[in-house]
Amino acid sequence: MDSAQTPETPATAPEFTTVTIDPDGDLYLKVTTDDDSQVWTFRVCSAALRRRSPVWKKMLFGPWKERKPTSSDKDWIVELFDDCLQAMQLVLHIIHGNFDMVPPLFLSLRQLHDLLVVAHKYDMVNIIKPWSQNWASIAQGSMSEAEDIVMSFYVAWQLGDANLFARRLQEIAVHSSLDAERRLVLKKLSGNLFASKSTQVILENVDHIGPEDILETITQIRADLIEAIIRPVHDDLGARLKVSPACSFKCQPFDLDAGSSRLCDAAILGGIHSGMLKWTNRLLPDKQALILDSVVGLASWLFLCMTNVETIPRHRDTCSITQKYIDLSSKVHASIPTVSASHITPSHRSYMEKTRVKTGLAKQGPDTAISIYWVLQQPLFSKTFYDRISTPAASSMFGAPIPTRAAAPTAASTASSGNTSASSIFGTAPTATTATPSGGLFH
């Protein structure tokens, strides 16, 4: 050997274990994990495997190398690869009638997931029928870990639980973002407006997730919802760059304090752009395909940005976009179940219906569960910010009372008072007993 070459490190020998499922079994299944670190040999009855699994029936009793040796002095050994050892052990106990070895209730989500992977691989998901109702509840409920949600999604698919499948599909679609390689990535779900950093799941790397076309389905749901969020924003930006002003305020003759339509459009345009730079340090891409954020992440910052865009005070009632985006936030959020359901195909539904018959899962009614993906916070400024009465109950986000705003003065009242100071624009100044909100709101 060349002295410059580094000798290869010898591979670690796998750990061998023998498990007796049937002491009188005529077949040995030699199962190796996908990393070759462990090899378990199960002694089983070939007839039990043939009766319960069409795959094993063809494998063991067809014209394949796995069939029984013709020589009687030779053990019948069949090698299987890439199966979860614990899941295979549980499957074999079930099909051999060793029900005392089967937990009636206490399976973890990981155990249930791996069990269904093995049962599906050998076409015998019907073996879990006696336990399906109890085990189905394991995958239910609220989950925050990305890996748990993906496993629950697969369980729903293989049990035929259409309601849980639809719910998890929504969660995955709205919480998935794109990484630098434009792969769908699901991160830990957070109750906060912005997702926290955590272990992530790259969906294309998951071996067992659901239907073959599920990544395309998730991508399309995400694209539809992002388009519904960003299109009105770009429409508002475009409208304020046109020759004809978008401002709809009707200015009275000689009302010099009202502000021009161009100034109103510029205020909103500048507010949108400065808000985007504040929240993300960049402007919103004009195409949904360029957006890497998840639907929840995008909605959380963009709706917060848009509802805090201010305009000229006298134009607030006619030109403010705050309420428009409060309503849009609610509309998009309410549309999530419908948009998601529209991408569940007839073939998806047919598969789950047939699987539900096999697993014995009870027929389901409509899903009445309501999921909340984002909550739009009260804007720092809103259409009625200056119209609230200053009381202990009506306090600002900083805890100080909100100043009372008098009715906007008319041209006649201004003329009669002879006062043309800045207070005619904003209304009567707060009295001595009315505190101004602290914290730099008016910087």
Sequence and secondary structure as in RCSB ss.txt:
>XXXX:A:sequence
MDSAQTPETPATAPEFTTVTIDPDGDLYLKVTTDDDSQVWTFRVCSAALRRRSPVWKKMLFGPWKERKPTSSDKD
WIVELFDDCLQAMQLVLHIIHGNFDMVPPLFLSLRQLHDLLVVAHKYDMVNIIKPWSQNWASIAQGSMSEAEDIV
MSFYVAWQLGDANLFARRLQEIAVHSSLDAERRLVLKKLSGNLFASKSTQVILENVDHIGPEDILETITQIRADL
IEAIIRPVHDDLGARLKVSPACSFKCQPFDLDAGSSRLCDAAILGGIHSGMLKWTNRLLPDKQALILDSVVGLAS
WLFLCMTNVETIPRHRDTCSITQKYIDLSSKVHASIPTVSASHITPSHRSYMEKTRVKTGLAKQGPDTAISIYWV
LQQPLFSKTFYDRISTPAASSMFGAPIPTRAAAPTAASTASSGNTSASSIFGTAPTATTATPSGGLFH
>XXXX:A:secstr
  TTS         EEEEEES TT SEEEEEE TTSSEEEEEEE HHHHHHH HHHHHHHHSSSTTS  S TTS 
 EEEEES  HHHHHHHHHHHTT GGGS SS   HHHHHHHHHHHHHTT GGGGGGGHHHHHGGG S    HHHHH
HHHHHHHHHT HHHHHHHHHHHHHHEEE TT  EEE    SSSS      EEGGG SS SSTTHHHHHHHHHHHH
HHHHHHHHHHHHHHTTSSS        TT TTS  HHHHHHHHHHHHHHHHHHHHSS   SSGGG  S HHHHHH
HHHHHHHT    GGGHHHH  HHHHHHHHHHHHHHHHHHHHTTS HHHHHHHHHHHHHHT               
    SS TTGGGS   TTSB TTSSB         HHHHHHHT  STHHHH S   TTS    SSTT 
